[in-house]
Every structure is written in structure tokens, then in C-alpha cells.
């Protein structure tokens, strides 16, 4: 039993899922998402166990009676692991494992395990390792069986025991050594990630001359598929949770002369472990610095409303609550009953219905993005030399020519354009323009 705690993985194990919902909470008692998470980790779900609680039991979370019922199910289904859709304390996990005679994982531990299997780049691997160690540190006492005392070389703690300098004396518990090693590794990872994060932030801030869009959304909502559809990025797009953890940025040209940087981010889930949010902070910085967020919503999911709420909550946590957001109702091609879609469109009238897979609605997305790119419309009058083709080319690419007046070698243009393009125009001809409307 104790040996099984040496690993956090749940791959190829028979799992029982447990969902405990407090009576005064607004959460869902559906274990569909936990099932998807467990299957993404490679577990075989053999049973599901749900219960509504008045209060959390301090020892076992679900109470001793329900824990004994859970122990019977472990024997009946020959389960290897119990996965809770709740976050448990180290003491609760330890007590549960004693009673059910199987390994117990909570929701955060499961998500960390999935992230560990998905990480590909060095940055993602370091971020996941840091999150795992920060989760593991307060739980070391229950994870290892070698908690005996380490003594001097003679094997005894008595005074005068023979051994090298620094190894004699009463010794210390292996648990203390483990904690010290984990603490040291956490500091090393933070230091290494700090250097990577600084380079990442410099890279993001170096794009300030571009209009930046960040694709966000619930995991498996179709973010990578959308990035591929708009930019031919060729990034991995699979029908599984957390298929990609690394941010990918590509150029998108929605109109002639308009270049936009489009970034895909790691997907969100309900109750994303705070260790992951913290360690992936630099990755999520793409969203913080974006000019516009594209919130991809899986309208084919039965949990679509709670997923929208979860994404909005994470965006608020990382400081994106006030960012302009364009909601995209993705996977409309997979909907058999249009009733739920009509309800969502009523609640979110500005959202765009589309299918990143088939291309339906992408033209409307392009049009709406260009509106954000241009900003509030203004009319400017530009006096320019006929020899200066650069200014005229810019105006025709980014605006609508309303009037043209030619005098000798001078042309006066009245142009309707977006306010966001005004700084670029001012750099081209700072002394030769005036705003006549807007």
C-alpha cells in the first residue's frame, strides 16, 4: 500500500470517481468532466460515487459511513485508485487510504499528472515540475515509507558513534531530508523559470507595435483548431483535454496591409489548481498583454454554461477581467439540438457562431476582429506630396478614401479610418494631418 504512494500517475489503473457536493454550493454534481480528466490520464473508470454533504468531515471529507461504502466498492470493482472531484487535505487522504485500502487522489493531483504527460518544451516541463513539487511539499509525510531516522556511520545514535564529520549525532528523519531536498529543488526551479519568464516577457513586450490577440477558452474547446484555420499554423489539435500546454504565436492577415499576432494559450478547467496558475503565469502573460481576447466556447458541451463561468473566473484571477473579449460559439457543426445554442445566443447576443473545423463563421470573425483592430472610426485630412507613395499606400490599406483634391504636386485626402491606426499615420506624416471628425 505505502509503496503505491511512490508515484502520482494513474495510467492503466482501475479508478472509482467520487464527487462530494456541499448542499449550499452552486457546483455541479455531474462527474462528466472528472471522467474525461481521468480517461485523459489513462485510467479506466469502473465506478462513480456521488454524495451531497451538509458539511465537510474533517477526517475523511465524506464521513466514515460513506468511506466504508467506498471501501466495499473498491473490493467489488478491484479498484486501484480513488479520484475525488474535490481538493483534499493531506490528513484526509491519509485517513481515506487507511480505510479503503487503495490510493486516493484529489482533483488537483489528477490535473497535475495530466499536465506532466503533456509537457513538451523545457519551459512547460519546468512549470509542471514546480507546480507538482509545490503541491507535494505539504504532503510528503504521506507519500513515502522510508521515514526512519538517518544516523551516523556506525548505525547508532549514541555519543561517540563512528562516522564522518557531519554524520555523527542523533541524526534526522528521512522526512526532514526529503523536505529540504524538495525545498531546494523548488528554489532552483523558480530561479530557472524566472530567467525564462524574463525572456518571455521581453519577447511579448517587443510585439507592442503589433495588434495582439490571444485565444482563450476551456480545454478542448477548439482553440488550436481555430489557430490552424486562421493561420495554417499546423499546431497539434486533438480531441482530448490539455492537448497543448505551450503558447504558439502566429501572424494572421485578416485584410490587406493588416498584420495581427494571434496566440493560442493553455486551456482552462473548473477549479484549475492555483499551483498551475502561478507556475504558468508567464505563459498566461500572453492574455494579460493582448489587445483582444477570443474566448472559444464549446457549444456542443452539456456543461457549456459552467465552462464559460470557469474561463471568466480564471481570466479575472490573472488580471484580464477588463480586457475586450469576443466570444466564439464553436462546434456548431456538432450540435444536433439547436435549442441550447439559441439559449446561449440569447444570453450572449454579441457572440459569433462558428465552426473552426469546417470554416463556418470565420468570415464574420474576420470582420469583427477588423472592427476591434481599427477602433472607433475617425475622419482625418492628410496633406501630402504626390511623390510620397508610402503615406498614400498606408491610407488606402487602412482606411476609406472619402475625397481627394490635387493642387500642383500636393494631394489632400479625407480618409475614414480606425483610431488605433492614427499613431502609425502620425509617425509617417506628423505635420500634415488633422482630425476633422471623431
Helices and strands as residue ranges (DSSP letters): G 2-6, E 14-22, H 32-40, E 44-53, H 64-77, E 81-84, H 90-100, E 103-105, H 107-118, H 122-137, H 140-143, E 149-150, E 172-173, H 174-205, E 211-217, H 223-231, E 248-255, E 258-264, H 274-279, H 281-288, E 292-298, H 304-317, E 325-330, G 332-334, H 338-347, E 352-353, H 362-374, E 377-385, H 389-398, E 399-407, E 410-418, G 419-421, H 422-428, E 433-437
